[in-house]
Amino acid sequence: MSNTPLVIAIDGPAASGKGTLARRLADYYHLAHLDTGLTYRAVAHLLLARGWPLDDTAHAVEAARLVDLGNLDRSTLAAHAVGEAASKVAVIPEVRRILVEKQRAFANTPGGAVLDGRDIGTVVCPNADVKLYVTASAEVRAKRRHDEIEANGGQADLGEILADIRRRDERDTGRADSPLKPAVDAHLLDTSEMDIEAAFLAARTIVDDVMATRGKI
């Protein structure tokens, strides 16, 4: 690969596998990685920790300004309650604007970066070198989330997880500011019938093909 910075934007709905795919691609291509969903979770976590209401714009904006992209603790931010709170905070336009600025700054990391989220290819990095939209059926995504929880020793109800995923999909695609949708020039990757290795190979092939045509490989 050439020394020209490479920016890969990965979008997709909840539990589509985009995060795992993003981490694998970042490692393979030696790029920085940012799970932008963690930035919204960080805002929500701070609001919850300080007892501030989730729908208070002033407090949410203050929390967003305090978020440090270099200090996102995935284990702390992975809690289900934080995720639920984050989906509510994420609909506040002022919060999104602050975090998008931080995310764009991260995308300018020397050497390049992989960013995954809900609006990377459409809003955060509209000029990304490669855009992927990773998806899978709601049923498949629910089963994956269920199996992941149980594999980690937890207990989960598949029906509840499926209902939760459908609610999040409706929120993400229906919000007025930066709704979840594939960029017009995104490569669609449906992983419903793929395991992570097959999805990784398919994504790598897309990235390599795009970069070869642009002379970056």
FIKOLZA-1660 file (N, C-alpha, C; in steps of 0.1 Angstrom, whole numbers, plus 5000, padded with zeros to 4 digits):
% residues 217
   i   px   py   pz ch aa at
   1 5008 4988 5000  A  M  N
   1 5000 5000 5000  A  M CA
   1 5009 5012 5000  A  M  C
   2 5004 5023 4993  A  S  N
   2 5012 5035 4992  A  S CA
   2 5011 5042 5006  A  S  C
   3 5019 5053 5007  A  N  N
   3 5019 5061 5019  A  N CA
   3 5008 5071 5020  A  N  C
   4 4999 5072 5009  A  T  N
   4 4988 5081 5009  A  T CA
   4 4978 5077 5019  A  T  C
   5 4973 5086 5028  A  P  N
   5 4963 5083 5038  A  P CA
   5 4951 5076 5032  A  P  C
   6 4946 5066 5039  A  L  N
   6 4934 5059 5035  A  L CA
   6 4923 5060 5046  A  L  C
   7 4912 5064 5041  A  V  N
   7 4900 5066 5051  A  V CA
   7 4889 5056 5046  A  V  C
   8 4885 5047 5055  A  I  N
   8 4875 5037 5053  A  I CA
   8 4863 5041 5062  A  I  C
   9 4851 5043 5056  A  A  N
   9 4839 5046 5063  A  A CA
   9 4830 5033 5063  A  A  C
  10 4826 5029 5075  A  I  N
  10 4817 5017 5076  A  I CA
  10 4805 5021 5084  A  I  C
  11 4793 5019 5077  A  D  N
  11 4781 5022 5084  A  D CA
  11 4772 5009 5084  A  D  C
  12 4762 5010 5093  A  G  N
  12 4753 4998 5093  A  G CA
  12 4745 4999 5106  A  G  C
  13 4734 4991 5107  A  P  N
  13 4725 4991 5118  A  P CA
  13 4731 4983 5130  A  P  C
  14 4724 4984 5141  A  A  N
  14 4729 4977 5153  A  A CA
  14 4731 4962 5151  A  A  C
  15 4742 4957 5157  A  A  N
  15 4746 4943 5157  A  A CA
  15 4748 4937 5143  A  A  C
  16 4752 4946 5133  A  S  N
  16 4754 4941 5120  A  S CA
  16 4768 4935 5118  A  S  C
  17 4776 4937 5128  A  G  N
  17 4790 4932 5127  A  G CA
  17 4800 4942 5122  A  G  C
  18 4795 4954 5120  A  K  N
  18 4804 4965 5114  A  K CA
  18 4816 4968 5123  A  K  C
  19 4814 4967 5136  A  G  N
  19 4825 4971 5146  A  G CA
  19 4836 4961 5145  A  G  C
  20 4832 4948 5145  A  T  N
  20 4843 4937 5144  A  T CA
  20 4850 4938 5131  A  T  C
  21 4842 4941 5120  A  L  N
  21 4848 4942 5107  A  L CA
  21 4857 4954 5106  A  L  C
  22 4853 4965 5112  A  A  N
  22 4862 4977 5112  A  A CA
  22 4875 4975 5120  A  A  C
  23 4874 4968 5131  A  R  N
  23 4887 4965 5138  A  R CA
  23 4896 4956 5130  A  R  C
  24 4890 4946 5124  A  R  N
  24 4898 4937 5116  A  R CA
  24 4905 4945 5104  A  R  C
  25 4897 4953 5097  A  L  N
  25 4903 4961 5086  A  L CA
  25 4914 4970 5091  A  L  C
  26 4911 4977 5102  A  A  N
  26 4921 4986 5107  A  A CA
  26 4934 4979 5110  A  A  C
  27 4933 4968 5116  A  D  N
  27 4945 4960 5120  A  D CA
  27 4952 4955 5107  A  D  C
  28 4945 4951 5097  A  Y  N
  28 4950 4945 5085  A  Y CA
  28 4958 4956 5077  A  Y  C
  29 4952 4968 5076  A  Y  N
  29 4957 4979 5068  A  Y CA
  29 4966 4989 5077  A  Y  C
  30 4968 4985 5089  A  H  N
  30 4976 4994 5098  A  H CA
  30 4970 5008 5099  A  H  C
  31 4958 5009 5102  A  L  N
  31 4951 5022 5103  A  L CA
  31 4945 5024 5117  A  L  C
  32 4944 5037 5121  A  A  N
  32 4937 5040 5134  A  A CA
  32 4922 5036 5133  A  A  C
  33 4916 5033 5144  A  H  N
  33 4902 5029 5143  A  H CA
  33 4894 5037 5154  A  H  C
  34 4882 5041 5150  A  L  N
  34 4873 5047 5159  A  L CA
  34 4859 5042 5157  A  L  C
  35 4853 5036 5168  A  D  N
  35 4839 5032 5168  A  D CA
  35 4832 5044 5173  A  D  C
  36 4825 5051 5163  A  T  N
  36 4819 5064 5167  A  T CA
  36 4807 5062 5176  A  T  C
  37 4802 5050 5177  A  G  N
  37 4791 5048 5186  A  G CA
  37 4795 5049 5201  A  G  C
  38 4808 5047 5203  A  L  N
  38 4814 5049 5217  A  L CA
  38 4814 5063 5221  A  L  C
  39 4815 5072 5211  A  T  N
  39 4815 5086 5214  A  T CA
  39 4801 5091 5220  A  T  C
  40 4791 5085 5214  A  Y  N
  40 4777 5088 5219  A  Y CA
  40 4775 5081 5233  A  Y  C
  41 4780 5069 5234  A  R  N
  41 4779 5062 5247  A  R CA
  41 4787 5070 5258  A  R  C
  42 4798 5076 5254  A  A  N
  42 4806 5084 5264  A  A CA
  42 4798 5096 5269  A  A  C
  43 4791 5102 5260  A  V  N
  43 4782 5114 5264  A  V CA
  43 4771 5109 5273  A  V  C
  44 4765 5098 5270  A  A  N
  44 4754 5092 5278  A  A CA
  44 4759 5088 5291  A  A  C
  45 4771 5081 5292  A  H  N
  45 4777 5077 5304  A  H CA
  45 4780 5088 5314  A  H  C
  46 4785 5099 5308  A  L  N
  46 4788 5111 5316  A  L CA
  46 4775 5117 5322  A  L  C
  47 4764 5118 5314  A  L  N
  47 4752 5123 5318  A  L CA
  47 4746 5114 5330  A  L  C
  48 4747 5101 5328  A  L  N
  48 4742 5092 5338  A  L CA
  48 4750 5093 5351  A  L  C
  49 4763 5094 5349  A  A  N
  49 4772 5094 5361  A  A CA
  49 4769 5107 5369  A  A  C
  50 4766 5118 5362  A  R  N
  50 4764 5130 5370  A  R CA
  50 4749 5133 5373  A  R  C
  51 4741 5123 5369  A  G  N
  51 4727 5125 5373  A  G CA
  51 4719 5135 5365  A  G  C
  52 4725 5139 5353  A  W  N
  52 4719 5149 5344  A  W CA
  52 4708 5142 5336  A  W  C
  53 4697 5149 5333  A  P  N
  53 4687 5143 5324  A  P CA
  53 4692 5141 5310  A  P  C
  54 4688 5130 5304  A  L  N
  54 4692 5127 5290  A  L CA
  54 4687 5136 5280  A  L  C
  55 4675 5143 5283  A  D  N
  55 4669 5151 5273  A  D CA
  55 4672 5166 5275  A  D  C
  56 4681 5169 5284  A  D  N
  56 4685 5183 5286  A  D CA
  56 4697 5187 5277  A  D  C
  57 4693 5195 5267  A  T  N
  57 4703 5198 5256  A  T CA
  57 4716 5205 5262  A  T  C
  58 4714 5214 5271  A  A  N
  58 4726 5221 5276  A  A CA
  58 4736 5212 5283  A  A  C
  59 4731 5203 5291  A  H  N
  59 4739 5193 5298  A  H CA
  59 4745 5183 5288  A  H  C
  60 4737 5179 5278  A  A  N
  60 4742 5170 5268  A  A CA
  60 4754 5176 5260  A  A  C
  61 4752 5189 5257  A  V  N
  61 4762 5196 5249  A  V CA
  61 4775 5197 5257  A  V  C
  62 4774 5200 5270  A  E  N
  62 4785 5201 5279  A  E CA
  62 4793 5188 5280  A  E  C
  63 4785 5177 5281  A  A  N
  63 4791 5164 5281  A  A CA
  63 4798 5160 5268  A  A  C
  64 4792 5164 5257  A  A  N
  64 4798 5161 5244  A  A CA
  64 4811 5168 5243  A  A  C
  65 4812 5180 5248  A  R  N
  65 4825 5188 5247  A  R CA
  65 4836 5182 5255  A  R  C
  66 4832 5175 5266  A  L  N
  66 4841 5169 5275  A  L CA
  66 4847 5155 5270  A  L  C
  67 4840 5149 5260  A  V  N
  67 4844 5136 5256  A  V CA
  67 4858 5136 5249  A  V  C
  68 4866 5127 5254  A  D  N
  68 4880 5126 5249  A  D CA
  68 4881 5113 5240  A  D  C
  69 4882 5115 5227  A  L  N
  69 4883 5103 5218  A  L CA
  69 4894 5094 5221  A  L  C
  70 4904 5099 5228  A  G  N
  70 4916 5090 5231  A  G CA
  70 4914 5083 5244  A  G  C
  71 4903 5084 5250  A  N  N
  71 4900 5078 5264  A  N CA
  71 4886 5072 5264  A  N  C
  72 4883 5063 5255  A  L  N
  72 4870 5057 5254  A  L CA
  72 4872 5043 5259  A  L  C
  73 4867 5040 5271  A  D  N
  73 4868 5027 5277  A  D CA
  73 4856 5018 5273  A  D  C
  74 4859 5009 5263  A  R  N
  74 4849 5001 5257  A  R CA
  74 4841 4992 5268  A  R  C
  75 4848 4987 5278  A  S  N
  75 4842 4978 5288  A  S CA
  75 4832 4986 5296  A  S  C
  76 4835 4998 5300  A  T  N
  76 4826 5007 5307  A  T CA
  76 4814 5011 5299  A  T  C
  77 4817 5014 5287  A  L  N
  77 4806 5020 5278  A  L CA
  77 4797 5009 5272  A  L  C
  78 4801 4996 5274  A  A  N
  78 4793 4986 5267  A  A CA
  78 4780 4982 5275  A  A  C
  79 4778 4987 5286  A  A  N
  79 4766 4984 5294  A  A CA
  79 4754 4987 5286  A  A  C
  80 4744 4978 5288  A  H  N
  80 4731 4980 5280  A  H CA
  80 4724 4993 5283  A  H  C
  81 4725 4997 5296  A  A  N
  81 4718 5010 5300  A  A CA
  81 4725 5022 5293  A  A  C
  82 4738 5021 5292  A  V  N
  82 4745 5032 5285  A  V CA
  82 4741 5032 5270  A  V  C
  83 4740 5020 5264  A  G  N
  83 4736 5020 5250  A  G CA
  83 4722 5026 5248  A  G  C
  84 4713 5022 5257  A  E  N
  84 4699 5028 5256  A  E CA
  84 4699 5043 5257  A  E  C
  85 4707 5048 5267  A  A  N
  85 4708 5062 5269  A  A CA
  85 4714 5069 5257  A  A  C
  86 4724 5062 5251  A  A  N
  86 4731 5068 5240  A  A CA
  86 4722 5070 5228  A  A  C
  87 4713 5061 5225  A  S  N
  87 4704 5062 5214  A  S CA
  87 4694 5074 5216  A  S  C
  88 4692 5078 5228  A  K  N
  88 4684 5090 5230  A  K CA
  88 4692 5103 5229  A  K  C
  89 4704 5103 5234  A  V  N
  89 4713 5114 5233  A  V CA
  89 4717 5117 5218  A  V  C
  90 4718 5106 5210  A  A  N
  90 4722 5108 5197  A  A CA
  90 4713 5115 5188  A  A  C
  91 4700 5117 5192  A  V  N
  91 4691 5124 5184  A  V CA
  91 4691 5140 5186  A  V  C
  92 4700 5144 5196  A  I  N
  92 4701 5158 5198  A  I CA
  92 4711 5164 5188  A  I  C
  93 4706 5173 5179  A  P  N
  93 4714 5178 5168  A  P CA
  93 4727 5185 5173  A  P  C
  94 4726 5193 5184  A  E  N
  94 4738 5200 5189  A  E CA
  94 4749 5190 5194  A  E  C
  95 4745 5179 5199  A  V  N
  95 4755 5168 5204  A  V CA
  95 4761 5162 5191  A  V  C
  96 4753 5159 5181  A  R  N
  96 4758 5153 5169  A  R CA
  96 4768 5162 5163  A  R  C
  97 4766 5175 5162  A  R  N
  97 4775 5184 5156  A  R CA
  97 4789 5185 5163  A  R  C
  98 4788 5185 5176  A  I  N
  98 4801 5185 5183  A  I CA
  98 4809 5172 5181  A  I  C
  99 4802 5161 5182  A  L  N
  99 4809 5148 5180  A  L CA
  99 4814 5146 5166  A  L  C
 100 4806 5150 5156  A  V  N
 100 4810 5149 5142  A  V CA
 100 4823 5157 5140  A  V  C
 101 4825 5168 5146  A  E  N
 101 4837 5176 5145  A  E CA
 101 4849 5168 5150  A  E  C
 102 4847 5162 5162  A  K  N
 102 4857 5154 5168  A  K CA
 102 4860 5142 5159  A  K  C
 103 4850 5135 5154  A  Q  N
 103 4852 5124 5145  A  Q CA
 103 4859 5127 5132  A  Q  C
 104 4856 5138 5127  A  R  N
 104 4863 5143 5114  A  R CA
 104 4878 5145 5117  A  R  C
 105 4881 5151 5129  A  A  N
 105 4895 5153 5133  A  A CA
 105 4902 5140 5134  A  A  C
 106 4895 5130 5139  A  F  N
 106 4902 5117 5141  A  F CA
 106 4904 5111 5127  A  F  C
 107 4895 5113 5117  A  A  N
 107 4897 5107 5104  A  A CA
 107 4909 5113 5097  A  A  C
 108 4914 5124 5102  A  N  N
 108 4926 5130 5096  A  N CA
 108 4939 5125 5102  A  N  C
 109 4938 5114 5110  A  T  N
 109 4950 5108 5116  A  T CA
 109 4960 5105 5105  A  T  C
 110 4973 5109 5107  A  P  N
 110 4983 5106 5097  A  P CA
 110 4983 5091 5094  A  P  C
 111 4983 5088 5081  A  G  N
 111 4983 5074 5077  A  G CA
 111 4969 5069 5073  A  G  C
 112 4959 5075 5079  A  G  N
 112 4945 5071 5076  A  G CA
 112 4938 5065 5088  A  G  C
 113 4926 5062 5086  A  A  N
 113 4917 5056 5097  A  A CA
 113 4905 5049 5092  A  A  C
 114 4900 5040 5100  A  V  N
 114 4887 5033 5098  A  V CA
 114 4877 5038 5108  A  V  C
 115 4866 5043 5104  A  L  N
 115 4856 5048 5113  A  L CA
 115 4843 5040 5110  A  L  C
 116 4837 5035 5121  A  D  N
 116 4824 5029 5119  A  D CA
 116 4813 5035 5127  A  D  C
 117 4801 5035 5122  A  G  N
 117 4790 5041 5129  A  G CA
 117 4777 5040 5121  A  G  C
 118 4769 5051 5122  A  R  N
 118 4756 5052 5115  A  R CA
 118 4756 5062 5104  A  R  C
 119 4765 5072 5104  A  D  N
 119 4765 5083 5094  A  D CA
 119 4779 5086 5089  A  D  C
 120 4788 5077 5089  A  I  N
 120 4802 5080 5085  A  I CA
 120 4803 5084 5071  A  I  C
 121 4798 5075 5062  A  G  N
 121 4799 5078 5048  A  G CA
 121 4790 5089 5043  A  G  C
 122 4779 5092 5050  A  T  N
 122 4770 5102 5046  A  T CA
 122 4773 5116 5052  A  T  C
 123 4778 5117 5064  A  V  N
 123 4780 5129 5071  A  V CA
 123 4794 5132 5076  A  V  C
 124 4800 5122 5083  A  V  N
 124 4813 5124 5089  A  V CA
 124 4824 5125 5079  A  V  C
 125 4824 5115 5070  A  C  N
 125 4835 5114 5060  A  C CA
 125 4829 5112 5046  A  C  C
 126 4822 5122 5041  A  P  N
 126 4815 5120 5028  A  P CA
 126 4825 5118 5017  A  P  C
 127 4838 5121 5019  A  N  N
 127 4848 5119 5009  A  N CA
 127 4858 5108 5012  A  N  C
 128 4853 5098 5020  A  A  N
 128 4861 5087 5024  A  A CA
 128 4865 5079 5011  A  A  C
 129 4877 5073 5012  A  D  N
 129 4882 5065 5000  A  D CA
 129 4873 5053 4997  A  D  C
 130 4869 5047 5008  A  V  N
 130 4861 5035 5006  A  V CA
 130 4849 5036 5016  A  V  C
 131 4837 5033 5011  A  K  N
 131 4825 5033 5020  A  K CA
 131 4818 5019 5019  A  K  C
 132 4816 5014 5031  A  L  N
 132 4809 5001 5032  A  L CA
 132 4797 5003 5040  A  L  C
 133 4786 4997 5036  A  Y  N
 133 4774 4996 5044  A  Y CA
 133 4771 4982 5047  A  Y  C
 134 4773 4978 5060  A  V  N
 134 4772 4965 5064  A  V CA
 134 4759 4962 5071  A  V  C
 135 4752 4952 5066  A  T  N
 135 4739 4949 5072  A  T CA
 135 4736 4934 5073  A  T  C
 136 4725 4931 5079  A  A  N
 136 4720 4917 5080  A  A CA
 136 4706 4918 5084  A  A  C
 137 4698 4907 5083  A  S  N
 137 4684 4908 5087  A  S CA
 137 4684 4910 5102  A  S  C
 138 4673 4916 5106  A  A  N
 138 4671 4918 5121  A  A CA
 138 4671 4905 5129  A  A  C
 139 4666 4895 5123  A  E  N
 139 4666 4882 5130  A  E CA
 139 4680 4876 5132  A  E  C
 140 4688 4878 5121  A  V  N
 140 4702 4873 5122  A  V CA
 140 4710 4881 5132  A  V  C
 141 4708 4894 5132  A  R  N
 141 4715 4903 5141  A  R CA
 141 4711 4900 5156  A  R  C
 142 4698 4898 5158  A  A  N
 142 4694 4894 5171  A  A CA
 142 4700 4881 5176  A  A  C
 143 4701 4871 5167  A  K  N
 143 4707 4858 5171  A  K CA
 143 4721 4860 5174  A  K  C
 144 4728 4868 5167  A  R  N
 144 4743 4871 5170  A  R CA
 144 4744 4877 5183  A  R  C
 145 4736 4887 5186  A  R  N
 145 4737 4895 5199  A  R CA
 145 4734 4885 5210  A  R  C
 146 4724 4877 5208  A  H  N
 146 4720 4867 5218  A  H CA
 146 4731 4857 5221  A  H  C
 147 4737 4852 5211  A  D  N
 147 4748 4842 5212  A  D CA
 147 4760 4848 5219  A  D  C
 148 4763 4861 5215  A  E  N
 148 4774 4868 5221  A  E CA
 148 4773 4870 5236  A  E  C
 149 4761 4874 5240  A  I  N
 149 4758 4875 5255  A  I CA
 149 4759 4862 5262  A  I  C
 150 4754 4852 5257  A  E  N
 150 4755 4839 5263  A  E CA
 150 4769 4833 5263  A  E  C
 151 4776 4836 5253  A  A  N
 151 4790 4831 5252  A  A CA
 151 4799 4838 5263  A  A  C
 152 4795 4850 5267  A  N  N
 152 4802 4857 5278  A  N CA
 152 4796 4854 5292  A  N  C
 153 4788 4844 5292  A  G  N
 153 4782 4840 5305  A  G CA
 153 4770 4847 5310  A  G  C
 154 4764 4855 5301  A  G  N
 154 4751 4862 5305  A  G CA
 154 4739 4854 5300  A  G  C
 155 4728 4860 5304  A  Q  N
 155 4715 4854 5299  A  Q CA
 155 4707 4864 5291  A  Q  C
 156 4701 4860 5281  A  A  N
 156 4694 4869 5272  A  A CA
 156 4681 4862 5266  A  A  C
 157 4671 4870 5264  A  D  N
 157 4659 4865 5257  A  D CA
 157 4659 4870 5243  A  D  C
 158 4659 4860 5233  A  L  N
 158 4660 4863 5219  A  L CA
 158 4649 4873 5214  A  L  C
 159 4637 4870 5219  A  G  N
 159 4626 4879 5215  A  G CA
 159 4628 4893 5219  A  G  C
 160 4633 4895 5231  A  E  N
 160 4635 4909 5236  A  E CA
 160 4646 4916 5229  A  E  C
 161 4656 4908 5225  A  I  N
 161 4667 4914 5218  A  I CA
 161 4663 4918 5204  A  I  C
 162 4655 4909 5197  A  L  N
 162 4649 4913 5184  A  L CA
 162 4641 4925 5185  A  L  C
 163 4632 4926 5195  A  A  N
 163 4624 4938 5196  A  A CA
 163 4632 4950 5198  A  A  C
 164 4643 4949 5206  A  D  N
 164 4651 4961 5209  A  D CA
 164 4658 4965 5196  A  D  C
 165 4663 4956 5188  A  I  N
 165 4670 4959 5176  A  I CA
 165 4661 4966 5166  A  I  C
 166 4648 4961 5165  A  R  N
 166 4639 4967 5156  A  R CA
 166 4635 4982 5161  A  R  C
 167 4635 4984 5174  A  R  N
 167 4632 4997 5179  A  R CA
 167 4644 5006 5176  A  R  C
 168 4656 5001 5177  A  R  N
 168 4668 5009 5174  A  R CA
 168 4669 5012 5159  A  R  C
 169 4665 5003 5151  A  D  N
 169 4665 5005 5137  A  D CA
 169 4655 5016 5133  A  D  C
 170 4644 5016 5139  A  E  N
 170 4634 5026 5137  A  E CA
 170 4638 5040 5141  A  E  C
 171 4645 5040 5153  A  R  N
 171 4650 5053 5158  A  R CA
 171 4661 5058 5148  A  R  C
 172 4670 5049 5145  A  D  N
 172 4682 5053 5137  A  D CA
 172 4678 5058 5123  A  D  C
 173 4669 5051 5116  A  T  N
 173 4665 5054 5103  A  T CA
 173 4655 5066 5102  A  T  C
 174 4648 5068 5113  A  G  N
 174 4637 5078 5113  A  G CA
 174 4641 5091 5119  A  G  C
 175 4653 5093 5125  A  R  N
 175 4656 5106 5130  A  R CA
 175 4658 5116 5119  A  R  C
 176 4655 5129 5122  A  A  N
 176 4656 5139 5113  A  A CA
 176 4670 5143 5109  A  A  C
 177 4679 5142 5119  A  D  N
 177 4693 5147 5118  A  D CA
 177 4702 5134 5115  A  D  C
 178 4708 5133 5104  A  S  N
 178 4717 5123 5100  A  S CA
 178 4711 5109 5102  A  S  C
 179 4700 5106 5095  A  P  N
 179 4694 5092 5096  A  P CA
 179 4703 5082 5091  A  P  C
 180 4702 5069 5096  A  L  N
 180 4709 5058 5091  A  L CA
 180 4705 5055 5077  A  L  C
 181 4714 5055 5067  A  K  N
 181 4711 5051 5054  A  K CA
 181 4725 5049 5047  A  K  C
 182 4725 5041 5037  A  P  N
 182 4738 5039 5029  A  P CA
 182 4741 5051 5021  A  P  C
 183 4753 5055 5020  A  A  N
 183 4758 5066 5011  A  A CA
 183 4755 5061 4997  A  A  C
 184 4753 5070 4988  A  V  N
 184 4749 5066 4974  A  V CA
 184 4761 5059 4967  A  V  C
 185 4773 5061 4972  A  D  N
 185 4785 5054 4966  A  D CA
 185 4790 5044 4975  A  D  C
 186 4782 5039 4985  A  A  N
 186 4787 5029 4994  A  A CA
 186 4786 5015 4988  A  A  C
 187 4794 5006 4991  A  H  N
 187 4794 4992 4987  A  H CA
 187 4786 4984 4998  A  H  C
 188 4775 4978 4994  A  L  N
 188 4766 4971 5003  A  L CA
 188 4772 4957 5006  A  L  C
 189 4772 4954 5018  A  L  N
 189 4777 4941 5023  A  L CA
 189 4767 4934 5032  A  L  C
 190 4759 4925 5027  A  D  N
 190 4749 4918 5035  A  D CA
 190 4756 4906 5041  A  D  C
 191 4757 4906 5054  A  T  N
 191 4764 4895 5061  A  T CA
 191 4755 4884 5067  A  T  C
 192 4742 4884 5063  A  S  N
 192 4732 4875 5069  A  S CA
 192 4737 4861 5068  A  S  C
 193 4743 4857 5057  A  E  N
 193 4747 4843 5055  A  E CA
 193 4763 4842 5055  A  E  C
 194 4769 4851 5062  A  M  N
 194 4784 4851 5062  A  M CA
 194 4789 4850 5077  A  M  C
 195 4800 4843 5079  A  D  N
 195 4806 4844 5092  A  D CA
 195 4816 4855 5091  A  D  C
 196 4823 4859 5102  A  I  N
 196 4832 4870 5102  A  I CA
 196 4843 4869 5092  A  I  C
 197 4848 4857 5090  A  E  N
 197 4859 4855 5081  A  E CA
 197 4855 4858 5067  A  E  C
 198 4843 4853 5063  A  A  N
 198 4838 4855 5050  A  A CA
 198 4835 4870 5048  A  A  C
 199 4830 4877 5058  A  A  N
 199 4827 4891 5057  A  A CA
 199 4840 4899 5056  A  A  C
 200 4850 4895 5063  A  F  N
 200 4863 4902 5063  A  F CA
 200 4869 4901 5049  A  F  C
 201 4869 4889 5043  A  L  N
 201 4874 4887 5030  A  L CA
 201 4867 4895 5020  A  L  C
 202 4854 4895 5021  A  A  N
 202 4846 4903 5011  A  A CA
 202 4849 4918 5012  A  A  C
 203 4850 4923 5025  A  A  N
 203 4854 4937 5027  A  A CA
 203 4867 4940 5022  A  A  C
 204 4877 4931 5025  A  R  N
 204 4891 4933 5020  A  R CA
 204 4891 4934 5004  A  R  C
 205 4883 4925 4998  A  T  N
 205 4883 4925 4983  A  T CA
 205 4878 4939 4978  A  T  C
 206 4867 4944 4984  A  I  N
 206 4862 4957 4980  A  I CA
 206 4872 4968 4982  A  I  C
 207 4879 4968 4994  A  V  N
 207 4889 4979 4997  A  V CA
 207 4900 4978 4987  A  V  C
 208 4905 4966 4985  A  D  N
 208 4917 4964 4976  A  D CA
 208 4913 4968 4961  A  D  C
 209 4901 4964 4957  A  D  N
 209 4897 4968 4943  A  D CA
 209 4896 4983 4942  A  D  C
 210 4890 4990 4951  A  V  N
 210 4888 5004 4951  A  V CA
 210 4901 5011 4951  A  V  C
 211 4910 5007 4960  A  M  N
 211 4923 5013 4961  A  M CA
 211 4932 5011 4949  A  M  C
 212 4931 4999 4943  A  A  N
 212 4939 4996 4931  A  A CA
 212 4935 5006 4920  A  A  C
 213 4922 5009 4918  A  T  N
 213 4918 5018 4908  A  T CA
 213 4922 5032 4910  A  T  C
 214 4925 5035 4923  A  R  N
 214 4929 5049 4927  A  R CA
 214 4944 5050 4929  A  R  C
 215 4951 5039 4926  A  G  N
 215 4966 5039 4927  A  G CA
 215 4971 5040 4941  A  G  C
 216 4963 5036 4951  A  K  N
 216 4967 5037 4965  A  K CA
 216 4973 5023 4970  A  K  C
 217 4973 5013 4961  A  I  N
 217 4979 5000 4965  A  I CA
 217 4990 4997 4955  A  I  C
% end
